[in-house]
């Protein structure tokens, strides 16, 4: 059920504020168990691979198999989350992961698992969780009020890292006591509470007045939005680089335990637990970090600190020193990833939230997957210690990216517009496929305001293109320098209606800022024209047009008219 507004309370801005909301609390607790199961399985799979082969690249590929699906299917997963009921999408995703975990358990029980089968089934489990991620994360804003969203994002990170603190240690004990098959079985079992909680969630969805996008068009819409959102592109680039470099820690952890510390499954679990414990500490302090430091400064401090921690892991031969370094690495890793996540969550409007978060997931998981493969091959050539030292050096240099790709400031959430625009007056019979549509808007601007107006229109350009327009241009009449014409296209009439109503409140204010430059008593002049004036394409003259009498749709009670 969608969270209802509450009176402000002293804890509303605290890290535990979201837990006051029952839906979020139940899902959070169930996801804690699910995360615990995933990490127990991860320990079992990684250790099972070390028992089947001594090749470092095969061991590192376990993590790649779990994370690569996030990179490959995250954008379709985000589109599906935005198009369909996110609760149902999440449940189907968990069922896919449950099926993969169950088959892996059965084959391990029958002693039929080979390295390739293990990787394939880890890929299936990873695919289910890749589909689950965008639906789960984009539904957080339906479970808590906007003012507690950053805390809710941090709490979800804490959930994973609490599991990471104890899951690997438990996994090491389970593998040592009962074998990898028991770890696989526990993972399958721990999916069930989250499935039940999601089934019982009485989610209230707001149906769109426009038809649902097709999957391929929805994916294109999401990619277009991200491509024309400079702040999101910067965050995703920094996330990808951090994932590639920092992925060395988790990818090579089994080899650190085996080759540098000369330990077994329990040592491996304890080292992962130390990293997870540090991540919990980092998540608990993310609010304080955001208050005291800018996003760029915080990311730089995290990168430099993690470089030192990775170097310490590389040269340490003592489990205590390695564990202490991993606590620091986990804390700063979690802070950096949480800062990236919050930046994306607060920048993306609701209609594209799933796809934006999917892109974030693809960036971090893709970075870790690519990095794991690379660090595994480097380890085969040069050894674990050299690979980790190279990673530390690259992490130390990574803050230099801020000279070109500075982290954008994070403010309030990019809220949806409060009122739906009325559709324009239409006197031609249109179908959803009628198009392409050409829109021309004439402004009359004082010559002394020309530069300021042009700068605002460059921001308007990004807004139009993010929401579905293409072929945007702005022109100035050489015979009448006060006359400016904005021009853009939309593929169809239906796409135009979507483009108009996707604008957020801040984008509406930007459009009004541009209109404020207009001179004279008359309003701006808007022309909407079809390049194919007979509407939908018909291959033969005698082919009937079933939508010839349909005009989509007009809301008479909506607020105002706009471009």
C-alpha positions as CSV (number, residue, x, y, z in Angstrom):
1,X,0.0,0.0,0.0
2,X,1.3,3.4,-0.8
3,X,2.7,5.2,2.2
4,X,0.4,7.9,3.5
5,X,1.8,11.3,4.7
6,X,2.7,11.6,8.4
7,X,3.4,14.5,10.7
8,X,7.0,15.3,10.9
9,X,8.7,13.6,13.8
10,X,12.2,13.8,15.3
11,X,13.1,10.5,13.7
12,X,11.7,11.3,10.3
13,X,15.1,12.3,9.1
14,X,17.0,9.6,10.9
15,X,18.3,6.4,9.4
16,X,15.5,4.4,11.1
17,X,12.7,6.7,10.0
18,X,11.5,4.4,7.1
19,X,11.0,1.5,9.4
20,X,8.1,3.3,10.9
21,X,6.2,2.4,7.8
22,X,4.8,-1.2,8.0
23,X,5.1,-2.1,4.3
24,X,8.7,-1.0,4.1
25,X,9.5,-2.7,7.4
26,X,8.1,-6.1,6.4
27,X,9.8,-6.0,3.0
28,X,13.0,-4.9,4.5
29,X,13.1,-7.7,7.0
30,X,12.2,-10.3,4.4
31,X,14.8,-8.9,2.0
32,X,17.4,-9.3,4.8
33,X,16.8,-13.0,4.9
34,X,16.9,-13.2,1.1
35,X,20.2,-11.3,1.0
36,X,21.5,-13.7,3.7
37,X,20.6,-16.7,1.5
38,X,22.2,-15.2,-1.6
39,X,25.5,-14.6,0.3
40,X,25.5,-18.0,1.8
41,X,25.1,-19.5,-1.7
42,X,27.9,-17.2,-3.0
43,X,30.3,-18.7,-0.4
44,X,29.2,-22.2,-1.3
45,X,29.5,-21.6,-5.0
46,X,32.9,-19.9,-4.8
47,X,34.3,-22.6,-2.5
48,X,32.9,-25.4,-4.6
49,X,34.7,-23.9,-7.6
50,X,38.0,-23.9,-5.7
51,X,37.5,-27.6,-5.0
52,X,36.8,-28.4,-8.6
53,X,39.5,-26.3,-10.2
54,X,42.6,-24.3,-9.2
55,X,42.3,-21.8,-12.1
56,X,41.9,-18.3,-10.7
57,X,39.8,-17.1,-13.6
58,X,37.2,-19.9,-13.0
59,X,37.0,-18.9,-9.3
60,X,36.5,-15.2,-10.3
61,X,33.9,-16.2,-12.9
62,X,31.5,-17.3,-10.1
63,X,31.0,-13.6,-9.2
64,X,30.9,-12.7,-12.9
65,X,28.1,-15.3,-13.5
66,X,26.1,-13.8,-10.6
67,X,26.6,-10.2,-11.6
68,X,26.8,-10.3,-15.5
69,X,23.0,-10.7,-15.9
70,X,22.5,-7.4,-14.1
71,X,24.5,-5.7,-16.8
72,X,22.9,-7.6,-19.7
73,X,19.2,-7.5,-18.8
74,X,18.9,-4.6,-16.4
75,X,17.5,-2.1,-18.9
76,X,14.7,-4.5,-20.1
77,X,14.1,-5.3,-16.4
78,X,13.8,-1.6,-15.6
79,X,11.4,-1.1,-18.5
80,X,9.3,-4.1,-17.4
81,X,9.2,-2.6,-13.8
82,X,8.0,0.8,-15.2
83,X,5.4,-0.9,-17.5
84,X,3.8,-3.4,-15.2
85,X,2.8,-3.9,-11.5
86,X,6.2,-3.7,-9.7
87,X,4.9,-6.1,-7.0
88,X,4.1,-8.8,-9.6
89,X,7.4,-8.3,-11.5
90,X,9.3,-8.7,-8.2
91,X,7.5,-11.9,-7.4
92,X,8.1,-13.5,-10.9
93,X,11.8,-12.5,-10.6
94,X,12.1,-14.2,-7.2
95,X,10.4,-17.4,-8.6
96,X,13.1,-17.5,-11.4
97,X,15.9,-17.2,-8.8
98,X,14.2,-19.8,-6.6
99,X,14.0,-22.2,-9.6
100,X,17.7,-21.8,-10.3
101,X,18.7,-22.3,-6.7
102,X,16.5,-25.3,-6.3
103,X,18.0,-27.0,-9.4
104,X,21.5,-26.2,-8.2
105,X,20.6,-27.8,-4.8
106,X,19.3,-30.9,-6.5
107,X,22.3,-31.4,-8.8
108,X,24.7,-30.7,-5.9
109,X,22.9,-33.3,-3.8
110,X,23.3,-35.8,-6.7
111,X,27.0,-34.8,-7.1
112,X,26.4,-33.8,-10.8
113,X,27.7,-30.2,-10.6
114,X,30.6,-29.3,-12.9
115,X,32.3,-25.9,-13.2
116,X,30.2,-25.0,-16.3
117,X,27.0,-26.2,-14.7
118,X,27.8,-24.2,-11.6
119,X,28.4,-21.1,-13.6
120,X,25.2,-21.6,-15.7
121,X,23.0,-22.0,-12.6
122,X,24.6,-19.0,-10.9
123,X,23.8,-17.1,-14.1
124,X,20.1,-18.1,-13.8
125,X,20.0,-17.1,-10.1
126,X,21.7,-13.8,-11.1
127,X,19.1,-13.3,-13.9
128,X,16.2,-13.6,-11.5
129,X,17.8,-11.1,-9.1
130,X,18.7,-8.7,-12.0
131,X,15.0,-8.7,-12.9
132,X,14.0,-8.2,-9.3
133,X,16.3,-5.3,-8.5
134,X,14.7,-2.4,-10.5
135,X,11.2,-3.4,-9.5
136,X,12.2,-3.5,-5.8
137,X,14.3,-0.3,-5.8
138,X,11.8,1.8,-7.8
139,X,9.0,0.7,-5.5
140,X,10.7,2.1,-2.4
141,X,9.2,5.6,-3.0
142,X,5.7,3.9,-2.9
143,X,6.5,2.5,0.6
144,X,7.9,5.6,2.3
145,X,7.3,9.4,2.1
146,X,9.7,11.5,0.0
147,X,11.6,13.0,2.9
148,X,12.7,9.5,4.1
149,X,13.7,8.2,0.7
150,X,17.5,8.7,1.2
151,X,17.3,6.9,4.5
152,X,15.3,4.1,2.9
153,X,18.0,3.7,0.2
154,X,20.7,3.6,2.9
155,X,18.6,1.0,4.9
156,X,18.4,-1.2,1.8
157,X,22.1,-1.1,1.6
158,X,22.4,-1.9,5.3
159,X,20.1,-4.9,4.8
160,X,22.5,-6.3,2.2
161,X,25.5,-5.5,4.3
162,X,24.1,-6.9,7.5
163,X,23.7,-10.1,5.6
164,X,27.2,-9.6,4.2
165,X,28.6,-9.3,7.7
166,X,27.1,-12.6,8.9
167,X,26.2,-14.5,5.7
168,X,29.7,-15.3,4.6
169,X,30.7,-16.4,8.1
170,X,27.5,-18.5,8.4
171,X,28.2,-19.8,4.8
172,X,31.7,-20.8,5.7
173,X,30.4,-22.7,8.8
174,X,27.6,-24.3,6.7
175,X,30.0,-25.3,3.9
176,X,32.6,-26.7,6.4
177,X,29.9,-28.6,8.3
178,X,27.5,-29.9,5.6
179,X,29.0,-29.0,2.2
180,X,28.1,-26.6,-0.5
181,X,24.7,-28.4,-1.1
182,X,23.5,-27.1,2.3
183,X,24.4,-23.5,1.3
184,X,22.5,-23.8,-1.9
185,X,19.4,-25.3,-0.1
186,X,19.4,-22.4,2.5
187,X,19.4,-19.9,-0.3
188,X,16.3,-21.5,-1.9
189,X,14.6,-21.6,1.5
190,X,15.3,-17.9,2.2
191,X,13.5,-16.7,-0.9
192,X,10.2,-17.8,0.5
193,X,9.6,-15.0,3.2
194,X,10.1,-12.3,0.6
195,X,7.7,-14.0,-1.8
196,X,5.0,-14.2,0.9
197,X,5.5,-10.5,2.0
198,X,5.2,-9.3,-1.6
199,X,2.2,-11.4,-2.2
200,X,0.5,-9.8,0.8
201,X,1.4,-6.3,-0.1
202,X,-1.8,-4.5,-1.2
203,X,-0.1,-2.1,-3.6
204,X,-2.2,0.7,-5.0
205,X,-1.2,1.6,-8.5
206,X,-2.3,4.6,-10.5
207,X,-3.4,3.5,-14.0
208,X,-2.1,5.5,-16.9
209,X,-4.7,7.2,-19.1
210,X,-2.4,6.4,-22.1
211,X,-1.8,2.9,-23.5
212,X,1.3,1.1,-22.1
213,X,4.5,1.4,-24.1
214,X,5.9,-1.7,-25.9
215,X,9.0,-3.2,-24.4
216,X,11.4,-2.1,-27.1
217,X,10.0,1.4,-27.1
218,X,10.2,1.6,-23.3
219,X,13.8,0.5,-23.4
220,X,14.6,3.2,-26.0
221,X,12.7,5.8,-23.9
222,X,14.8,4.9,-20.9
223,X,18.1,5.1,-22.8
224,X,17.1,8.4,-24.3
225,X,16.2,9.9,-20.9
226,X,19.6,8.8,-19.5
227,X,21.5,10.0,-22.6
228,X,20.0,13.5,-22.2
229,X,20.4,13.7,-18.5
230,X,24.0,14.9,-17.9
231,X,23.9,14.5,-14.1
232,X,22.8,10.8,-14.4
233,X,25.4,10.1,-17.0
234,X,28.1,11.4,-14.8
235,X,27.0,9.3,-11.8
236,X,26.7,6.2,-14.0
237,X,30.2,6.7,-15.4
238,X,31.7,7.2,-12.0
239,X,29.8,4.1,-10.7
240,X,31.2,2.0,-13.6
241,X,34.8,3.0,-13.0
242,X,34.4,2.4,-9.2
243,X,32.9,-1.1,-9.9
244,X,35.7,-2.1,-12.3
245,X,38.5,-1.1,-10.0
246,X,36.9,-1.9,-6.6
247,X,35.6,-5.3,-7.8
248,X,39.0,-6.8,-7.2
249,X,38.3,-7.1,-3.5
250,X,35.3,-9.4,-3.7
251,X,36.5,-11.2,-6.8
252,X,39.8,-12.2,-5.3
253,X,38.6,-12.7,-1.8
254,X,38.7,-16.6,-2.0
255,X,42.3,-16.4,-3.2
256,X,43.2,-13.9,-0.5
257,X,41.9,-16.4,2.1
258,X,43.6,-19.4,0.4
259,X,46.9,-18.1,-0.9
260,X,47.8,-15.0,1.2
261,X,46.3,-16.1,4.6
262,X,46.5,-19.9,4.0
263,X,43.1,-20.4,5.4
264,X,39.9,-22.3,4.5
265,X,36.2,-21.7,4.0
266,X,35.8,-20.3,7.5
267,X,38.6,-17.8,6.9
268,X,37.0,-16.8,3.6
269,X,33.7,-16.3,5.3
270,X,35.2,-14.2,8.1
271,X,37.0,-11.9,5.6
272,X,33.8,-11.3,3.7
273,X,32.0,-10.7,7.0
274,X,34.6,-8.0,7.9
275,X,34.0,-6.3,4.6
276,X,30.2,-6.5,5.2
277,X,30.5,-5.2,8.7
278,X,32.4,-2.2,7.4
279,X,29.7,-1.6,4.8
280,X,27.1,-1.5,7.6
281,X,29.1,1.1,9.4
282,X,29.4,3.1,6.2
283,X,25.7,3.0,5.5
284,X,24.9,4.1,9.1
285,X,27.0,7.2,8.6
286,X,26.0,8.1,5.1
287,X,23.6,10.8,6.4
288,X,26.3,12.5,8.4
289,X,28.7,12.3,5.4
290,X,26.1,14.0,3.1
291,X,25.6,16.8,5.7
292,X,29.3,17.5,6.0
293,X,30.7,17.0,2.5
294,X,29.7,17.6,-1.1
295,X,29.1,14.5,-3.3
296,X,32.4,15.0,-5.1
297,X,34.5,15.4,-1.9
298,X,32.9,12.4,-0.3
299,X,33.6,10.2,-3.4
300,X,37.2,11.3,-3.5
301,X,37.7,10.5,0.2
302,X,36.1,7.1,-0.3
303,X,38.3,6.3,-3.3
304,X,41.6,7.3,-1.5
305,X,40.6,5.4,1.6
306,X,39.7,2.3,-0.4
307,X,43.0,2.5,-2.2
308,X,44.9,2.3,1.1
309,X,42.7,-0.5,2.3
310,X,43.2,-2.6,-0.8
311,X,47.0,-2.1,-0.6
312,X,46.9,-3.3,3.0
313,X,45.0,-6.4,2.0
314,X,47.6,-7.1,-0.7
315,X,50.7,-7.0,1.6
316,X,49.2,-8.3,4.8
317,X,49.8,-11.9,5.9
318,X,47.9,-11.7,9.2
319,X,44.1,-12.3,9.2
320,X,43.6,-9.6,11.9
321,X,45.3,-6.9,9.8
322,X,43.5,-8.1,6.6
323,X,40.1,-8.1,8.4
324,X,40.7,-4.5,9.7
325,X,41.6,-3.3,6.2
326,X,38.5,-5.0,4.8
327,X,36.3,-3.2,7.4
328,X,37.6,0.1,6.1
329,X,37.2,-1.0,2.5
330,X,33.7,-2.1,3.1
331,X,32.7,1.2,4.8
332,X,34.0,3.5,2.1
333,X,32.8,1.2,-0.7
334,X,29.3,1.3,0.8
335,X,29.4,5.1,1.2
336,X,30.4,5.6,-2.5
337,X,27.8,3.2,-3.9
338,X,25.1,4.7,-1.7
339,X,26.0,8.2,-2.8
340,X,25.7,7.1,-6.5
341,X,22.4,5.3,-5.8
342,X,20.9,8.3,-4.0
343,X,22.0,10.6,-6.8
344,X,20.1,8.4,-9.4
345,X,17.0,7.9,-7.2
346,X,16.6,11.6,-6.6
347,X,17.2,12.6,-10.2
348,X,14.8,10.3,-12.0
349,X,11.1,11.0,-12.2
350,X,8.7,8.2,-11.4
351,X,7.8,7.2,-15.0
352,X,11.4,6.3,-15.7
353,X,12.6,5.4,-12.2
354,X,12.9,1.6,-12.9
355,X,15.0,2.2,-16.0
356,X,17.2,4.7,-14.4
357,X,17.9,2.4,-11.4
358,X,18.4,-0.5,-13.9
359,X,21.1,1.6,-15.6
360,X,22.7,2.2,-12.2
361,X,22.6,-1.6,-11.4
362,X,24.1,-2.3,-14.9
363,X,26.9,0.2,-14.2
364,X,27.9,-1.3,-10.8
365,X,27.3,-4.9,-11.7
366,X,28.8,-4.5,-15.1
367,X,31.9,-2.9,-13.6
368,X,32.3,-5.6,-11.0
369,X,31.7,-8.3,-13.6
370,X,34.3,-6.9,-16.1
371,X,36.7,-6.1,-13.3
372,X,36.4,-9.6,-11.8
373,X,37.3,-11.2,-15.2
374,X,40.2,-8.8,-15.6
375,X,41.5,-9.2,-12.1
376,X,41.3,-13.0,-12.4
377,X,43.4,-13.0,-15.5
378,X,45.9,-10.6,-14.1
379,X,46.1,-12.9,-11.0
380,X,46.9,-15.9,-13.2
381,X,49.8,-13.9,-14.8
382,X,51.2,-12.0,-11.8
383,X,49.7,-13.3,-8.6
384,X,47.1,-12.1,-6.1
385,X,49.4,-9.6,-4.4
386,X,50.3,-7.8,-7.6
387,X,46.7,-7.7,-8.9
388,X,45.5,-6.1,-5.7
389,X,48.4,-3.5,-5.7
390,X,47.5,-2.5,-9.3
391,X,43.9,-2.2,-8.2
392,X,44.9,0.0,-5.3
393,X,47.0,2.3,-7.6
394,X,44.1,2.7,-10.0
395,X,41.7,3.5,-7.2
396,X,44.1,6.1,-5.9
397,X,44.1,7.8,-9.3
398,X,40.3,7.5,-9.9
399,X,39.5,10.9,-8.1
400,X,41.1,12.6,-11.1
401,X,37.9,11.8,-13.0
402,X,36.3,14.5,-11.0
403,X,38.3,17.1,-13.0
404,X,36.1,16.2,-16.0
405,X,33.1,14.4,-14.5
406,X,32.4,16.2,-11.3
407,X,29.6,14.7,-9.2
408,X,26.5,16.8,-9.5
409,X,24.9,18.3,-6.4
410,X,22.0,16.3,-5.0
411,X,18.9,18.2,-3.9
412,X,15.2,17.2,-3.5
413,X,13.6,14.5,-5.5
414,X,12.7,15.3,-9.1
415,X,8.9,15.2,-8.4
416,X,6.2,14.5,-11.0
417,X,4.1,17.4,-12.0
418,X,1.2,18.0,-9.7
419,X,-1.4,18.4,-12.5
420,X,-1.9,16.6,-15.9
421,X,-1.9,18.9,-18.9
422,X,-5.0,19.0,-21.1
423,X,-4.4,17.7,-24.6
424,X,-4.4,20.3,-27.3
425,X,-7.5,21.1,-29.4
426,X,-7.6,18.7,-32.5
427,X,-9.8,19.1,-35.5
428,X,-8.2,16.3,-37.6
429,X,-9.0,12.7,-37.1
430,X,-6.0,11.1,-35.4
431,X,-5.0,7.6,-34.4
432,X,-2.3,6.6,-31.9
433,X,0.1,6.0,-34.8
434,X,-0.6,9.2,-36.6
435,X,2.7,10.9,-37.2
436,X,5.5,12.0,-37.3
437,X,4.3,15.1,-35.5
438,X,6.1,18.4,-35.9
439,X,5.8,21.1,-33.2
440,X,6.8,24.7,-33.8
441,X,6.6,27.3,-31.0
442,X,7.2,31.0,-31.7
443,X,8.5,33.4,-29.0
444,X,9.1,37.1,-29.3
445,X,12.1,38.1,-27.2
446,X,13.7,41.5,-26.6
447,X,17.1,41.6,-28.3
448,X,18.9,42.5,-25.1
449,X,17.6,39.2,-23.6
450,X,18.7,37.1,-26.5
451,X,21.7,35.4,-24.9
452,X,19.8,34.7,-21.6
453,X,16.8,33.3,-23.6
454,X,19.1,31.1,-25.7
455,X,20.8,29.6,-22.6
456,X,17.4,28.7,-21.1
457,X,16.4,27.1,-24.4
458,X,19.4,24.9,-24.3
459,X,18.0,23.5,-21.0
460,X,14.6,23.2,-22.6
461,X,16.2,21.2,-25.4
462,X,17.4,18.5,-22.9
463,X,14.0,18.5,-21.2
464,X,12.2,17.9,-24.6
465,X,14.6,15.2,-25.7
466,X,14.6,13.4,-22.3
467,X,10.8,13.0,-22.6
468,X,10.6,11.8,-26.1
469,X,11.2,14.6,-28.7
470,X,13.8,14.4,-31.4
471,X,15.2,16.8,-34.1
472,X,15.1,19.7,-31.7
473,X,16.2,23.1,-33.0
474,X,16.0,26.8,-32.1
475,X,16.1,29.5,-34.9
476,X,16.0,33.3,-35.0
477,X,14.4,35.2,-37.8
478,X,17.0,37.3,-39.7
479,X,14.4,39.8,-40.8
480,X,12.8,40.1,-37.4
481,X,15.5,39.4,-34.7
482,X,12.9,39.4,-31.9
483,X,11.2,36.3,-33.4
484,X,12.5,32.9,-32.3
485,X,11.1,29.5,-33.4
486,X,11.6,26.3,-31.4
487,X,11.0,23.2,-33.5
488,X,11.0,19.5,-32.6
489,X,9.5,16.2,-33.7
490,X,7.7,13.3,-32.0
491,X,7.3,9.9,-33.8
492,X,3.5,9.6,-33.3
493,X,0.5,11.4,-31.8
494,X,0.6,9.0,-28.8
495,X,4.3,9.7,-28.3
496,X,3.6,13.4,-28.3
497,X,0.9,13.0,-25.6
498,X,3.4,11.0,-23.5
499,X,6.1,13.7,-24.1
500,X,3.9,16.5,-22.9
501,X,2.9,14.8,-19.7
502,X,6.2,13.3,-18.7
503,X,7.6,16.7,-17.7
504,X,8.4,17.0,-13.9
505,X,7.5,19.9,-11.8
506,X,11.0,21.4,-12.2
507,X,10.8,21.0,-16.0
508,X,7.4,22.7,-16.1
509,X,9.0,25.6,-14.2
510,X,11.8,25.6,-16.8
511,X,9.3,25.9,-19.6
512,X,7.5,28.7,-17.8
513,X,10.9,30.5,-17.4
514,X,11.3,30.3,-21.2
515,X,7.8,31.6,-21.8
516,X,8.5,34.5,-19.4
517,X,10.9,36.0,-22.0
518,X,8.0,36.4,-24.4
519,X,6.9,39.9,-25.2
520,X,3.6,41.4,-26.1
521,X,0.0,40.9,-25.1
522,X,-0.5,37.7,-27.2
523,X,0.6,34.3,-25.9
524,X,3.3,32.3,-27.6
525,X,2.1,30.7,-30.9
526,X,2.2,26.9,-31.1
527,X,1.7,24.9,-34.3
528,X,1.3,21.1,-34.3
529,X,1.5,19.5,-37.7
530,X,1.5,16.0,-39.2
531,X,4.2,15.2,-41.8
532,X,1.8,12.5,-43.0
533,X,-1.5,14.3,-42.8
534,X,-3.7,11.2,-43.4
535,X,-2.6,9.7,-40.1
536,X,-1.7,6.0,-39.8
537,X,0.1,4.3,-42.8
538,X,-2.2,2.1,-44.8
539,X,-0.5,-0.2,-47.3
540,X,-3.5,-0.3,-49.7
541,X,-6.2,2.2,-50.5
542,X,-9.0,-0.2,-49.6
543,X,-7.5,-1.2,-46.3
544,X,-9.8,0.2,-43.5
545,X,-8.5,2.4,-40.8
546,X,-10.1,1.1,-37.6
547,X,-9.0,4.2,-35.7
548,X,-10.3,6.8,-38.2
549,X,-12.9,8.1,-35.7
550,X,-10.6,7.9,-32.6
551,X,-8.7,10.8,-31.2
552,X,-6.5,10.0,-28.2
553,X,-7.5,11.4,-25.6
554,X,-8.7,14.7,-24.2
555,X,-9.0,15.5,-20.5
556,X,-11.2,18.5,-20.2
557,X,-10.6,19.0,-16.5
558,X,-6.8,19.0,-16.6
559,X,-4.8,22.1,-15.9
560,X,-4.0,24.6,-18.6
561,X,-2.5,24.2,-22.0
562,X,1.2,23.9,-22.7
563,X,3.4,23.0,-25.6
